[in-house]
Amino acid sequence: MGKAGRFACVFTPMALTIASLICLIIVGLGGTNKNHAGYNSLYFFRANTTDINIDPTDLNIPKNPLTDAFINQTKDGVKDALDVKDFYHISLWNYCAGDFDNGKDKVTYCSPRKNEFWFNPVEVWGLNNTGVDKLFSKELRAGLDAYQKAAKWMFIAYVVAVVTTIVEILVGIFALFSRIGSLATTIVSTVSSFFLIAFALTATILYATLMGSFNGAVKKYNIHGSLGHNMFVVVWLAVAFSLGAGLFWLFSSCCCSGRSNRIKYGDESGKQGKYERVDSPYGHREGPAHFQSGPGYQAPHHGLPLNNVGSKPTAYEPYRTANV
């Protein structure tokens, strides 16, 4: 297998590694532009508050004629008072919120991007100083604390996965020239896959658990949480591409040396040779007449007994290779 075979052997894991990096970039683009429908469809968790129904008497509102009139309003009055949107999307860096417009999502706000972001519904919905805050805190406090810590680790795993995947591509260039380069790339790929799997598992378990505790705590308020399927499909595609790349990097470090297996005869100029007769060790070559045959012809023995000629095995080869 020559250089062309080596290139073909390295091309597959390189393409898979680039595909994994593209998936990771797509994950990071979720929630970064409120005017981009594709980015807005990428989220880990969605809180649907369209039919939110909070009893106004649960709110810590001073009693006076104005607030009494407010308490008698419908649930939409409570929703407007708390400035709660129809839905909230939780992404890697931030959250986005919006309303439904003719049955379609219309994102109207995205929070500033922040490292190690986690979504705090009590703070976002302005329930800190209300009676509802106390109700939420009792049922969600443990879950939110665990979510905050896990979200920090998830973000770190994501950043490390992105960085090591980029390094994997750069080191993979050297794999074109030798199997040692493939071995080094395999090691980097293993590290990248480890953190990518850690990120994917953490995100899946974290938000699946959060969805269960969230729905249990706010079900009576007609708030519903769900997972973002598009985001998790992209995340696990990145894992699949990364694992596939690692296997092919390992294969290229064991095989596909890039050296030719052809055996050439002749000198360095590439000229191939042919066999020509050489002198016998039992006599001198005296030109074409030396090669005689026919009835009654007997080769000279130069004083050697006949029983010593041809009676024992010998490594002598009467032909040699001559370049042409």
Secondary structure in CASP SS format (residue, H / E / C, confidence):
PFRMAT SS
TARGET T0000
AUTHOR 0000-0000-0000
METHOD secondary structure of the structure
MODEL  1
M C 1.00
G C 1.00
K H 1.00
A H 1.00
G H 1.00
R H 1.00
F H 1.00
A H 1.00
C H 1.00
V H 1.00
F H 1.00
T H 1.00
P H 1.00
M H 1.00
A H 1.00
L H 1.00
T H 1.00
I H 1.00
A H 1.00
S H 1.00
L H 1.00
I H 1.00
C H 1.00
L H 1.00
I H 1.00
I H 1.00
V H 1.00
G H 1.00
L H 1.00
G C 1.00
G C 1.00
T C 1.00
N C 1.00
K C 1.00
N C 1.00
H C 1.00
A H 1.00
G H 1.00
Y H 1.00
N H 1.00
S C 1.00
L C 1.00
Y C 1.00
F C 1.00
F E 1.00
R E 1.00
A E 1.00
N E 1.00
T C 1.00
T C 1.00
D C 1.00
I C 1.00
N C 1.00
I C 1.00
D C 1.00
P H 1.00
T H 1.00
D H 1.00
L C 1.00
N C 1.00
I C 1.00
P C 1.00
K C 1.00
N C 1.00
P H 1.00
L H 1.00
T H 1.00
D H 1.00
A H 1.00
F H 1.00
I H 1.00
N C 1.00
Q C 1.00
T C 1.00
K H 1.00
D H 1.00
G H 1.00
V H 1.00
K H 1.00
D H 1.00
A H 1.00
L H 1.00
D C 1.00
V C 1.00
K C 1.00
D C 1.00
F E 1.00
Y E 1.00
H E 1.00
I E 1.00
S C 1.00
L C 1.00
W C 1.00
N C 1.00
Y E 1.00
C E 1.00
A E 1.00
G E 1.00
D E 1.00
F E 1.00
D E 1.00
N C 1.00
G C 1.00
K E 1.00
D E 1.00
K E 1.00
V E 1.00
T E 1.00
Y E 1.00
C E 1.00
S C 1.00
P C 1.00
R C 1.00
K C 1.00
N C 1.00
E C 1.00
F C 1.00
W C 1.00
F C 1.00
N C 1.00
P H 1.00
V H 1.00
E H 1.00
V H 1.00
W C 1.00
G C 1.00
L C 1.00
N C 1.00
N C 1.00
T C 1.00
G H 1.00
V H 1.00
D H 1.00
K H 1.00
L H 1.00
F H 1.00
S H 1.00
K H 1.00
E H 1.00
L H 1.00
R H 1.00
A H 1.00
G H 1.00
L H 1.00
D H 1.00
A H 1.00
Y H 1.00
Q H 1.00
K H 1.00
A H 1.00
A H 1.00
K H 1.00
W H 1.00
M H 1.00
F H 1.00
I H 1.00
A H 1.00
Y H 1.00
V H 1.00
V H 1.00
A H 1.00
V H 1.00
V H 1.00
T H 1.00
T H 1.00
I H 1.00
V H 1.00
E H 1.00
I H 1.00
L H 1.00
V H 1.00
G H 1.00
I H 1.00
F H 1.00
A H 1.00
L H 1.00
F C 1.00
S C 1.00
R H 1.00
I H 1.00
G H 1.00
S H 1.00
L H 1.00
A H 1.00
T H 1.00
T H 1.00
I H 1.00
V H 1.00
S H 1.00
T H 1.00
V H 1.00
S H 1.00
S H 1.00
F H 1.00
F H 1.00
L H 1.00
I H 1.00
A H 1.00
F H 1.00
A H 1.00
L H 1.00
T H 1.00
A H 1.00
T H 1.00
I H 1.00
L H 1.00
Y H 1.00
A H 1.00
T H 1.00
L H 1.00
M H 1.00
G H 1.00
S H 1.00
F H 1.00
N H 1.00
G H 1.00
A H 1.00
V H 1.00
K H 1.00
K H 1.00
Y H 1.00
N C 1.00
I C 1.00
H E 1.00
G E 1.00
S E 1.00
L E 1.00
G C 1.00
H H 1.00
N H 1.00
M H 1.00
F H 1.00
V H 1.00
V H 1.00
V H 1.00
W H 1.00
L H 1.00
A H 1.00
V H 1.00
A H 1.00
F H 1.00
S H 1.00
L H 1.00
G H 1.00
A H 1.00
G H 1.00
L H 1.00
F H 1.00
W H 1.00
L H 1.00
F H 1.00
S H 1.00
S H 1.00
C H 1.00
C C 1.00
C C 1.00
S C 1.00
G C 1.00
R C 1.00
S C 1.00
N C 1.00
R C 1.00
I C 1.00
K C 1.00
Y C 1.00
G C 1.00
D C 1.00
E C 1.00
S C 1.00
G C 1.00
K C 1.00
Q C 1.00
G E 1.00
K E 1.00
Y E 1.00
E E 1.00
R E 1.00
V C 1.00
D C 1.00
S C 1.00
P C 1.00
Y C 1.00
G C 1.00
H C 1.00
R C 1.00
E C 1.00
G C 1.00
P H 1.00
A H 1.00
H H 1.00
F C 1.00
Q C 1.00
S C 1.00
G C 1.00
P C 1.00
G C 1.00
Y C 1.00
Q C 1.00
A C 1.00
P C 1.00
H C 1.00
H C 1.00
G C 1.00
L C 1.00
P C 1.00
L H 1.00
N H 1.00
N H 1.00
V C 1.00
G C 1.00
S C 1.00
K C 1.00
P C 1.00
T C 1.00
A C 1.00
Y C 1.00
E C 1.00
P C 1.00
Y E 1.00
R E 1.00
T E 1.00
A E 1.00
N E 1.00
V C 1.00
END
